[in-house]
């Protein structure tokens, strides 16, 4: 399995939120800092619940925080 098809803008949003640290975001949403690192680096796709919690932490719609690239069709 390759890189996740779920991408995100968490790093930019953290910067825009007074340079929130990964640890601060992790504490807000109830996960470890390592989980935030993995999500930011697209090594891990969060659960739907966690994705909503992260979006809520930034007071942004889910689609502004995360995006999904559909697999290309095989011909």
C-alpha positions, 0 to 999 in steps of 0.5 A: 500500500502506497501513500495515502490518497487523503491529503491535508492542510494541517501544517498551514492551518497550524501556522495560521492559528498562531503557530499552534504546535503539533502537540497542542493540536494533539491535546485538543483532539485527544491523540498523540503528537505522533499521530498528528505528525503521521497525518500531516505527512500523509502517512496515515489517514485519520478516522472520520471522527478524528478528521471532524475533530481536527477541522473543528479545532481550526473552526474550518469545514472538513473540505478545507482541512482534508481532500481525497484523491480518487484512484485513477480508473484502469483502462 
